[in-house]
Amino acid sequence: MPIDNFLAAQDLCNYSGDMGGINCGLMAEDENKFISSITHMKIDPEHPLAAEVRDYQQRRIEGLKRSQQGGQRNPKAGRKQKKR
């Protein structure tokens, strides 16, 4: 399926644990149905929950990065450089 296809969200949304995150039922224009994590979905910026979804996506992606690094936070992330 092309990456920019429009998919309509269905009523099915659930949390599938740390590995899957929040999943959502989707329907394509050809009426094929899918279930996908919302972690990497593009959300219509006009959607009333767009800001909340983007916040969730950012937190989730950061959490996934940490888990791949053995749960360690990146000590340099967010730290200002010292002037010399």
C-alpha positions in Angstrom: 0.0 0.0 0.0 1.4 3.4 -0.9 2.5 5.4 2.1 0.2 8.4 1.5 -3.1 6.4 1.1 -6.0 7.8 3.1 -7.2 5.4 5.8 -10.2 6.1 7.9 -10.0 5.2 11.6 -12.5 2.8 12.9 -13.9 2.3 16.4 -11.3 -0.2 17.4 -8.4 1.3 19.3 -6.6 -0.5 22.1 -3.3 -0.7 23.9 -1.2 -3.7 23.1 1.5 -3.3 25.6 5.0 -1.9 25.4 5.8 -3.7 22.2 2.8 -2.6 20.1 1.6 0.6 21.8 -1.8 2.0 20.8 -3.3 0.2 17.9 -6.1 1.5 15.7 -8.5 -0.2 13.3 -8.3 1.4 9.8 -10.3 1.1 6.6 -8.8 2.0 3.2 -10.9 3.6 0.4 -11.3 0.1 -1.2 -12.8 -1.0 2.2 -9.8 -3.3 3.1 -9.4 -3.3 6.8 -6.1 -3.1 8.8 -4.9 -2.8 12.4 -1.8 -0.7 12.9 0.1 1.0 15.7 -0.3 4.8 15.6 3.3 5.3 16.5 4.4 6.1 12.9 1.1 7.2 11.3 0.7 10.6 9.7 -2.3 12.2 11.3 -4.4 14.9 9.5 -3.3 18.1 11.3 -7.0 19.3 11.3 -8.0 16.2 13.4 -9.2 17.3 16.8 -6.7 14.9 18.5 -3.7 15.6 16.2 -1.7 17.4 18.9 -2.3 14.7 21.4 -1.4 12.0 18.9 1.9 13.8 17.9 2.8 14.1 21.6 2.1 10.4 22.1 4.2 9.5 19.0 7.2 11.6 20.2 7.1 10.0 23.7 6.7 6.5 22.3 9.5 6.9 19.8 11.8 8.2 22.5 10.8 5.3 24.7 11.5 2.8 22.0 15.0 4.4 21.4 15.7 4.0 25.1 14.6 0.4 25.2 16.9 -0.4 22.3 19.8 1.2 24.2 19.1 -1.1 27.2 16.9 1.3 29.0 19.6 3.9 29.3 18.8 7.6 28.7 21.1 9.3 26.3 23.2 11.5 28.7 24.0 14.0 25.9 20.3 14.4 24.8 19.0 17.8 25.7 22.3 18.9 27.3 23.6 22.3 26.2 27.2 22.5 24.9 29.7 24.4 27.1 31.3 27.4 25.5 35.1 27.2 25.4 
